[in-house]
Amino acid sequence: MSTRAQQHTAEVLRREPLSPHLLRLVLGGPGLAEFASTGIADEWVGLVVPEQFQSRYYTVRSWAGGELTLDVVVHDVGLVTEWAQRADAVVGETVTVTDPKGSFLPPGDAGWLMLVGDLTALPAMARIASETTLPTRIWAEVPERPEGYLPAGAEVTWLAQPGDGQSALAEVVEDLVWPEGPGYFWMAGESAQMRAIRKHLMRERQLPSTSYDVMGYWRGNAQRQPRAVDPGPIWRAGKAAGKTDEQIWAEYDDAREQS
């Protein structure tokens, strides 16, 4: 039995800049007819853009009326961000998304919610805060504030990002004042910071594993570099020649080894 995630084709209906570092993509079309939300507030999908092989994962900001909204953090270099920021835009192009998965699961006795994250976590924090009925506090580490992005009912502390590709959220969490009684702590961001925070929650706070969810979304020590080999021409030539995806993958791997 295959364990590969179900894939769906989708058309880019709209593209909207939300801030200098955040871009909204709205997807739709008949290819999403079988797409179904998990109902979990931090659910994510894999996204494969045209002429690429690899997927990148993005929070489902919303799924309503047959439209799937993804908010993408943009950089100078990256599989999705290079495509999304093209001068000729992306509206009308076809992408592939996987079935969603999620992990946000507060215990039934939770009386409060704490959300901590950097810009990559902001879409998930925004959706969680808009859907939960728990009293919610948010700590958001961002290069700039996207006005009106987080729901008005949440108590938000905005934190300045230390620098490009940097995060200091581990220090922030160590100094937090925690509410009384049972609750739920959710956090996402740079992987090394998340590892430090997991240790803090287990060793210092001694929280049960059901009371928190901490996920690494990106790696700070992996500096983004332009790809030595652009897969686009290899993909187009392979498809034009009638080759399988496996054959195209093999040619791409060979080209990378020779670069």
Secondary structure, DSSP 8 states (H G I E B T S, - for coil): ------EEEEEEEEEEEEETTEEEEEEESGGGTT------TT-EEEEE-TT----EEEEEEEEETTEEEEEEE--SS-HHHHHHT-TT--TT-EEEEE--B------TT---EEEEEEGGGHHHHHHHHHH--S-EEEEEEESS--TT-S-TTSEEEEEE-SSTT---HHHHHHT----SSS-EEEEEEEHHHHHHHHHIIIIIS---GGGEEEEEEE-TTS-----SS-HHHHHHHHHHTT--HHHHHHHHHHHHHH-
